[in-house]
Amino acid sequence: MRRSRFKHKTEWMGHRPAPTDSIPVIGEWPVIRGAFLGFSHHRVILTSGPKNVRVLAQLASGWIPTFDASPYAPSRFRSG
């Protein structure tokens, strides 16, 4: 059995980082054109991940997504 070289161990039990509205972020980043984001699916990433990738591929290819992705757009956090 291998010993740990660390003498002190801490476990983190805080909140996971998430957008303030708890809605996933899917779409083109308004700061850098051509950079697409898809994150914050919380615990449903295994079921929502493939759909997220499909929408990102459609957006990056210039296709219209199969559903209205505007509620998930990263630009919703832009002020002004």
Stockholm file with secondary structure:
# STOCKHOLM 1.0

chainA/1-80         MRRSRFKHKTEWMGHRPAPTDSIPVIGEWPVIRGAFLGFSHHRVILTSGPKNVRVLAQLASGWIPTFDASPYAPSRFRSG
#=GR chainA/1-80 SS CCCCSCSCCCCCCCCCCCCTTCCCEEEECSSSTTCEEEECCGGGHHHHHHHHHHHHHHHHTTCCCSSCCGGGCGGGGCCC
#=GC SS_cons        CCCCSCSCCCCCCCCCCCCTTCCCEEEECSSSTTCEEEECCGGGHHHHHHHHHHHHHHHHTTCCCSSCCGGGCGGGGCCC
//
